[in-house]
Amino acid sequence: MCGIVGYSGPQNSVGPIIEGLSRLEYRGYDSAGICLKINNELQIIKKEGKLDNLKAILGESRPFSNTGIGHTRWATHGAVTTDNAHPHGNEIFAVVHNGIIENAQSLKKDLLAEGFQFKSQTDSEVFLVLLTKFYKQTGNTLQSISKAFNLITGNSAFVITEKASDKLYAVKRSAPLVVGENKENREAFVSSDPFALVGFAPRIYFPQDGVICEGVVTANDVTVNFYELDLTPSSRYKFQANSMSMDSTSKGPYEHYMLKEIHEQPALVDKLAAFYIKNEGRKELDTLKGFKAPGWHLTACGTAWHAGLVIKNYFEQINRQRADVDIASEFRYREPILNKGEVGLFISQSGETADTLACQELCKEKGIETFSIVNTEGSTLFRNSDKNFLIHAGVEIGVASTKAFTLQALTGYLMSRAMEGTLDDPKLFSEIQLLSNRIGELCAQSDSLKEVAEKIYTKKGFIFTGRGKYFPIALEGALKLKEIAYVHAEGYAAGELKHGPIALIDESIVNIAVVGPELLEKTVSNVEEVKARRGIMVVVGPKDSPEIEHLADAYIPLDFNGLPNLSPLYVNVALQFLAYHIAKLKGTDIDKPRNLAKSVTVE
Ligand code: F6R
């Protein structure tokens, strides 16, 4: 979703701002803009479409400005137009905004009645106009930010620059915001993501909600000041060295980040097992030994929700502990029953998904402990959780989540085994090694999945089916395909096919059935039913199963042996490849599928 980068210092701000915004491109956006202070005037340059459009306007000989703020917008209020792109500015301030001002309409009505004018249809401009109104009354920027911020509702992060100084200001409520500092170069930075500041700001600060940050660069120094909304100094922030690396930004020999990230899985699986079973992570997992919650509330969105469905099976089957799994946007509005001693477990790659964060907040309000399975150390979810289980997947750049799913589910499995007290069982380590080997084999044989893709990619619709532990994989397979190949795909419990969706089956529809060795026979009759209706049948099932192989139009043989608990993670990788190859044949934008954002920071 929207990206923010701001700079103040002796260099030209355009370089770090454009570099930072391009690092955030993978999150999805539809327009980009920058505000530069040139000849003591705030100059805004913005353009609908890709960042390249903005770069083209800036030209080879980029204008010079010591202070600037930039933004990539993912439209919420107001169409995708150049006017609605950020920054929004006037003769006093320029503002960029991530999130939503929920009471924007009523505030705008009042401001219009007071004679203020608007140039865009965005909610963000309401904040600019409020700032301007209060500045005209007080002549004080910090006071104006505080008053404006107090009036708005909803989750937002704002970064502000002003004509009167080279300072950067920022404030947020439940939205990602990081302030960076480079003492050596006398530079201040601000961003929606520490990733944008890697290599620029060795020291980064994470302000809490309602803390106004002020980056001040002088002739000899740079400082970051923090204020409460009553403008007293604040200590409600955390700081740390920015430990992220840039290696992850290259695609290496792969055509797409998604393909690279699928291929990273064997090594990451091995690394995670070593981390949690043998190395530093063991301490964290050991805190779960013998742990028993009267109930778990697993909450997440999209792919992370599917990982939650896999983890539920572990907690219930291995630990006999009740686990409910909810889609985050549903959980908070269904008035969930949260009892003392229960635990909220939040699963998120980014750690910034607004719906997931809102559910965590709700659990905290109700006084239950919150744990996370999260990829991004330092993210809002990470900072707000009582206990974090990092998945150590590295930056995931492909919008379609692949490696994060595998490592989320694996982390959940390790948590389950930690509660059971069987982390030292040698069979556990070898099962995980086997998983990594089998995924490695799939990576080596990806061409055979391409052949299957070639047979089916022109078809109209895809129904993924799976039973039991493979049901979440059917859902995830369908999600992966629809989001990157733009075809209709849905996941169903195999037994549900006859209760409705079978009506869809004809020669234009493909049923991709995930079948484990356990329920092979039952599936043969399902396959017959689909074939009888002229549907196309692709089966992902155990190798050497002639009884089903000859019935299917395409068969993807897998070796399930030795993976009693982890086979869903293995099968899922086959579906990741299938989705990838279908999308490639259809020629879509695989790493940045249309309309999608990587980190969904609005509810
Ligand atoms: C799909 C996908 C999304 C995310 C979802 C949650 O490929 O990536 O469905 O899984 O938006 O995001 P996180 O995990 O960042 O909370």
Residues whose N, C-alpha, C, O or C-beta is under 5 A from the ligand:
A	BS01	F6R	C301 G302 T303 A304 I347 S348 Q349 S350 G351 T353 V399 A400 S401 K598 V600
